[in-house]
Amino acid sequence: MSESPLAVLQFHYETPHAQRLDKFLVDCLPYLSRARIQALIHDGLVTVDGVLPKKNGLVLEGYREVVVIIPAPIPAKVKPENIPLDILFENEDLLAVNKPAGMVVHPAAGHASGTLVHAVLGHVPELEGVGGELRPGVVHRLDRDTSGVILLAKNDRSHRWLQEQFRLRKVHKNYLALVDGHPPTPSGRVEAAIGRDPNMRKKMAVVPPAKGRTAVTEYRTLEKFPEHSYLDVSPVTGRTHQIRLHLAFLGCPVTGDRVYGRKHPSQNISRHFLHAERLSILLRGENSERCFFAPLPPELEEVLVLLRISKE
């Protein structure tokens, strides 16, 4: 390899049940797709007992040692783009932005331009390289169709500070969600582990604790309609698709969520009804928390207005 490895991982396999190599590694590395695993095997980055396997479907039996080398991503230069931003707050360390629905946070497959990172680089060119070439300034994410408050670091010192605040769970986030149906109690707490969906690798799923990562979400009902509930939701942890999964797990998926909810939305809406309204955090060098606020977008407010009218 020309670049240094991102990780060298070693696994031991010992079981009476035979299992394919690629399937075994997908279970061990749930954040990698099966296609990615097979590509690593094909590129000679996987060994079994020190030997390169000849095929993805090599059957593992008994005691075997499997080593996987995951190469670091090749940095891709992200070009600044002149895209308007709704900036809620800015100082020398960070930006708080009200991200619109439909905008992807950082470049990824199928999204080589038009992302929030492209827009922020257009506003703060010196952000390039902060926290890494691929996701400059990014310390947390919002799903493409989730709108609302998101923070981006403007320098490495701020990036490290913000990452540490998120790691220690000192960041408090509140989302507004309209859901189909009603939760089992007006307010509550969901504790259910999240991992890759074993049947569809691009999706996440609620899984047994041993198969996923701990995830906790709290909620309270703000308003109740005949067939919907309007909720304030606070994620204690920050797993991928956590709020959407936990609400669907309760039997009340987010309205408009075509992945974890109804394929045909119960309301006339082109996105899912999930908005990051508030984020509170202690900034570097300050003694009290700041709270950043993004008002509910007009297209979501309109849905609520129509529900209130029909309720009368």
Buried (B, 14 or more C-beta within 10 A) or exposed (E): EEEEEEEEBEBEBEEEEEBBBBBBBBEBBBEBBEEBBBEBBEEEBBBBEEEEBEEBEBEBEEEBEBBBBBBEEEEEEBEBBEBEBEEBBBBEBBBBBBBBBEBBBBBEEEBEEBBBBBBBBBBBEEBBEBBEBBBBBBBBBBBBBBBBBBBBBBBEEBBBBBBEBBEEEEBBBBBBBBBBBBBEEEEEEBEBBBBBBEEEBEBBBBBEEEBBBEBBBBBBBBBBBEEBBBBBBBBBEBBBBBBBBBBBBBEBBBBBBEBBBBEEBBBEBEBBBBBBBBBBBBBBEEEEEEEBBBEBBEBBEBBBEEBEEEEE
